[in-house]
Amino acid sequence: MGSMVIEQRRTNPTGSAVSGTAGDNDGIGHEGGTVAQQAAVFRRDPARSASLVAALARAGIDACGVTGADPLRELVEAKRIKLLIVDNQIGGFFTGMEVIRKLRTGLNWLPAIVLDEDKQRLASDAKAAGGVIALDSTATDDEIVKSAQRLL
């Protein structure tokens, strides 16, 4: 399998934020590694993803940004995340809600926050899925963090 790069933000023992990447051979967050992720952020805009990962870290939630379906699948299969935050319109073949449904059919039930331009349209799907909060895609990082804290 090719090299996987995951943007990672965590806190060190002094409480200050530390950024880095986790790759296939660096031992960070892998079996025997030092960090188990709590939240994965899958957003179209890398800058918004990085900003949200930083906001989650400030709130005490370990998080990483993922840039594609394969790295996300690897995190989920390794049971390294407890929450998924995803844009509904992620580009590609599936929507964020479809990704959540597919994960759950594979017995990977994760609570999730789905961001969409029309959260009202998504609200009934989110309610039916259970454990999914629909937020407007323009929600602030603080609003998303508060929802993440409720789900975790």
DOGU-692053 format. One line per field, with one value per residue: residue number from 1; residue in three letters; z negated, x, y of N, C-alpha, C in turn. Coordinates in steps of 0.1 Angstrom, whole numbers, plus 5000, padded with zeros to 4 digits. Layout:
<pts>
num = [NUM;...]
residuo = [ala;...]
n_Z = [Z;...]
n_X = [X;...]
n_Y = [Y;...]
ca_Z = [Z;...]
ca_X = [X;...]
ca_Y = [Y;...]
c_Z = [Z;...]
c_X = [X;...]
c_Y = [Y;...]
</pts>
This chain:
<pts>
num = [1;2;3;4;5;6;7;8;9;10;11;12;13;14;15;16;17;18;19;20;21;22;23;24;25;26;27;28;29;30;31;32;33;34;35;36;37;38;39;40;41;42;43;44;45;46;47;48;49;50;51;52;53;54;55;56;57;58;59;60;61;62;63;64;65;66;67;68;69;70;71;72;73;74;75;76;77;78;79;80;81;82;83;84;85;86;87;88;89;90;91;92;93;94;95;96;97;98;99;100;101;102;103;104;105;106;107;108;109;110;111;112;113;114;115;116;117;118;119;120;121;122;123;124;125;126;127;128;129;130;131;132;133;134;135;136;137;138;139;140;141;142;143;144;145;146;147;148;149;150;151;152]
residuo = [met;gly;ser;met;val;ile;glu;gln;arg;arg;thr;asn;pro;thr;gly;ser;ala;val;ser;gly;thr;ala;gly;asp;asn;asp;gly;ile;gly;his;glu;gly;gly;thr;val;ala;gln;gln;ala;ala;val;phe;arg;arg;asp;pro;ala;arg;ser;ala;ser;leu;val;ala;ala;leu;ala;arg;ala;gly;ile;asp;ala;cys;gly;val;thr;gly;ala;asp;pro;leu;arg;glu;leu;val;glu;ala;lys;arg;ile;lys;leu;leu;ile;val;asp;asn;gln;ile;gly;gly;phe;phe;thr;gly;met;glu;val;ile;arg;lys;leu;arg;thr;gly;leu;asn;trp;leu;pro;ala;ile;val;leu;asp;glu;asp;lys;gln;arg;leu;ala;ser;asp;ala;lys;ala;ala;gly;gly;val;ile;ala;leu;asp;ser;thr;ala;thr;asp;asp;glu;ile;val;lys;ser;ala;gln;arg;leu;leu]
n_Z = [5000;5006;4994;4966;4957;4930;4917;4885;4853;4820;4784;4763;4733;4718;4725;4747;4782;4808;4840;4868;4890;4897;4908;4927;4915;4892;4866;4851;4836;4845;4840;4810;4811;4801;4800;4800;4822;4818;4833;4868;4895;4924;4949;4977;4982;4975;4958;4941;4929;4915;4897;4882;4871;4854;4837;4825;4811;4793;4777;4764;4778;4795;4829;4864;4898;4928;4962;4981;4992;4988;4968;4947;4945;4936;4911;4898;4900;4884;4860;4848;4845;4830;4838;4867;4887;4914;4947;4965;4992;5005;5028;5056;5059;5038;5012;4981;4962;4975;4972;4944;4941;4956;4940;4917;4926;4928;4902;4887;4867;4862;4845;4861;4876;4900;4926;4945;4972;4972;4945;4936;4955;4951;4926;4920;4930;4913;4888;4891;4894;4870;4843;4858;4865;4882;4896;4908;4935;4933;4906;4877;4864;4837;4832;4844;4828;4803;4809;4814;4789;4776;4789;4783]
n_X = [5008;5005;5022;5008;4996;4988;4975;4983;4974;4982;4985;5013;5030;5032;5010;5010;5003;5012;5023;5023;5030;5016;5030;5035;5057;5066;5057;5040;5009;5003;5002;5017;5025;5023;5000;4965;4940;4910;4892;4884;4888;4874;4875;4868;4883;4915;4926;4905;4901;4925;4923;4901;4910;4930;4914;4899;4920;4927;4905;4909;4906;4919;4928;4928;4934;4921;4927;4915;4895;4908;4929;4911;4895;4915;4921;4896;4893;4914;4905;4910;4897;4870;4851;4837;4841;4828;4825;4795;4794;4819;4832;4840;4827;4809;4788;4792;4773;4767;4792;4793;4771;4781;4803;4790;4776;4796;4800;4813;4804;4802;4799;4789;4796;4781;4786;4769;4757;4729;4716;4690;4679;4694;4689;4668;4679;4701;4689;4676;4697;4709;4730;4742;4750;4738;4752;4754;4775;4789;4793;4810;4843;4842;4815;4813;4832;4818;4796;4810;4821;4797;4789;4811]
n_Y = [4988;5023;5052;5068;5100;5119;5148;5159;5170;5176;5176;5182;5170;5194;5208;5225;5230;5207;5201;5179;5151;5119;5091;5060;5047;5061;5056;5072;5073;5048;5012;5007;5033;5068;5083;5083;5089;5110;5124;5127;5149;5157;5177;5197;5221;5226;5246;5253;5228;5225;5246;5239;5215;5226;5241;5221;5208;5228;5227;5204;5180;5154;5154;5148;5158;5145;5138;5123;5095;5069;5073;5079;5056;5038;5049;5045;5017;5009;5016;5041;5065;5083;5100;5115;5143;5158;5173;5174;5176;5165;5161;5140;5107;5099;5114;5131;5120;5096;5083;5080;5062;5040;5033;5025;5003;4985;4978;4998;5019;5052;5083;5113;5145;5163;5186;5210;5230;5233;5227;5220;5204;5182;5174;5155;5131;5129;5127;5102;5085;5085;5096;5115;5148;5175;5204;5237;5245;5268;5270;5281;5273;5271;5265;5240;5226;5227;5210;5187;5181;5175;5151;5134]
ca_Z = [5000;5007;4982;4962;4949;4923;4909;4871;4843;4807;4773;4756;4719;4713;4729;4759;4794;4816;4853;4875;4899;4893;4920;4926;4908;4881;4853;4845;4837;4850;4830;4803;4812;4789;4801;4806;4826;4814;4844;4881;4902;4939;4955;4991;4981;4965;4948;4931;4922;4906;4887;4874;4863;4844;4827;4817;4802;4782;4768;4758;4786;4805;4842;4876;4910;4938;4975;4991;4987;4984;4954;4938;4943;4928;4897;4893;4898;4873;4848;4843;4844;4823;4844;4880;4891;4929;4956;4972;5006;5005;5042;5059;5062;5026;5003;4967;4956;4980;4966;4931;4943;4960;4929;4908;4931;4925;4887;4882;4863;4857;4845;4871;4879;4915;4929;4958;4975;4968;4934;4934;4964;4946;4912;4918;4931;4901;4877;4894;4893;4855;4840;4868;4864;4895;4894;4920;4939;4928;4891;4872;4858;4823;4832;4847;4816;4793;4814;4813;4775;4772;4794;4777]
ca_X = [5000;5013;5024;4997;5000;4977;4979;4980;4977;4980;4992;5024;5028;5031;4997;5011;5000;5023;5018;5031;5023;5018;5033;5035;5068;5071;5052;5030;4995;5002;5004;5029;5028;5021;4988;4953;4931;4896;4883;4890;4882;4875;4869;4873;4892;4926;4928;4894;4903;4936;4918;4892;4919;4936;4903;4896;4931;4926;4894;4914;4902;4929;4922;4936;4928;4924;4926;4909;4888;4917;4934;4900;4892;4926;4919;4884;4896;4924;4897;4918;4889;4857;4842;4840;4836;4829;4817;4786;4798;4834;4838;4841;4815;4800;4786;4796;4763;4769;4804;4789;4763;4789;4811;4781;4772;4808;4801;4821;4795;4809;4791;4795;4790;4781;4785;4763;4751;4715;4715;4677;4677;4702;4685;4660;4688;4710;4681;4673;4710;4712;4744;4747;4745;4739;4754;4756;4789;4795;4794;4823;4850;4837;4802;4816;4838;4808;4789;4819;4821;4784;4789;4821]
ca_Y = [5000;5035;5060;5076;5111;5124;5160;5156;5181;5170;5184;5175;5170;5208;5214;5233;5222;5202;5197;5169;5142;5105;5083;5046;5042;5069;5052;5081;5069;5034;5003;5010;5047;5076;5091;5077;5100;5110;5129;5129;5160;5155;5189;5200;5232;5222;5256;5252;5216;5227;5255;5231;5206;5234;5245;5209;5206;5238;5222;5191;5168;5150;5154;5148;5161;5136;5144;5114;5083;5058;5075;5079;5042;5032;5053;5038;5003;5008;5021;5052;5077;5082;5110;5119;5156;5157;5180;5165;5177;5163;5159;5126;5099;5099;5125;5127;5111;5082;5077;5075;5050;5029;5029;5018;4989;4977;4977;5009;5029;5064;5095;5122;5159;5165;5200;5211;5243;5233;5217;5216;5192;5170;5171;5143;5120;5129;5121;5088;5078;5085;5099;5124;5162;5183;5218;5245;5244;5280;5271;5285;5263;5270;5258;5226;5220;5224;5198;5175;5178;5168;5138;5126]
c_Z = [5000;4994;4979;4954;4943;4915;4895;4863;4829;4797;4767;4741;4712;4716;4742;4771;4802;4829;4859;4884;4894;4907;4917;4916;4896;4867;4846;4847;4843;4838;4823;4803;4800;4789;4807;4809;4821;4825;4857;4888;4917;4946;4968;4990;4971;4954;4937;4923;4911;4894;4877;4865;4852;4833;4819;4807;4790;4772;4762;4765;4796;4818;4853;4888;4920;4951;4985;4984;4982;4970;4944;4935;4934;4913;4890;4890;4886;4859;4841;4841;4837;4829;4858;4883;4906;4936;4963;4987;5007;5018;5044;5061;5050;5019;4990;4960;4962;4975;4952;4932;4947;4948;4919;4913;4929;4910;4881;4878;4856;4856;4855;4871;4894;4918;4943;4960;4971;4957;4932;4943;4958;4932;4910;4920;4919;4890;4879;4892;4878;4853;4850;4866;4877;4891;4907;4923;4936;4913;4887;4865;4844;4822;4835;4835;4805;4797;4812;4798;4770;4777;4787;4762]
c_X = [5009;5014;5012;5002;4987;4982;4974;4983;4973;4987;5003;5022;5027;5018;4998;5008;5013;5017;5028;5023;5026;5020;5033;5046;5073;5066;5043;5016;4993;5004;5017;5033;5023;5007;4976;4943;4917;4887;4891;4882;4885;4867;4875;4884;4903;4928;4917;4896;4914;4931;4909;4900;4925;4926;4900;4907;4931;4915;4897;4910;4913;4922;4932;4928;4931;4920;4920;4903;4897;4923;4923;4896;4902;4924;4907;4887;4905;4917;4905;4910;4876;4847;4847;4833;4838;4820;4808;4790;4814;4840;4839;4828;4805;4799;4791;4786;4764;4782;4800;4780;4771;4798;4802;4777;4784;4810;4810;4812;4802;4799;4797;4788;4792;4778;4779;4757;4737;4713;4700;4674;4683;4697;4677;4669;4697;4702;4679;4685;4713;4727;4750;4741;4748;4741;4756;4771;4796;4796;4809;4830;4845;4824;4804;4822;4828;4799;4797;4820;4808;4784;4799;4818]
c_Y = [5012;5042;5068;5088;5117;5136;5157;5168;5175;5179;5176;5176;5184;5214;5222;5224;5218;5197;5187;5161;5128;5098;5068;5041;5050;5065;5061;5076;5055;5025;5005;5024;5055;5083;5083;5088;5099;5114;5130;5139;5158;5166;5191;5211;5228;5233;5255;5239;5218;5236;5248;5221;5213;5238;5233;5206;5216;5234;5209;5179;5166;5149;5153;5152;5150;5142;5135;5102;5072;5061;5075;5064;5035;5036;5046;5024;5000;5012;5032;5065;5073;5091;5114;5133;5157;5167;5171;5165;5177;5161;5144;5120;5099;5112;5121;5118;5097;5076;5072;5062;5038;5024;5021;5004;4980;4976;4987;5020;5040;5075;5104;5136;5161;5180;5202;5225;5244;5222;5212;5204;5180;5166;5158;5130;5118;5123;5106;5080;5076;5088;5108;5138;5169;5198;5224;5245;5257;5281;5274;5273;5260;5263;5243;5219;5218;5212;5186;5171;5171;5154;5129;5124]
</pts>
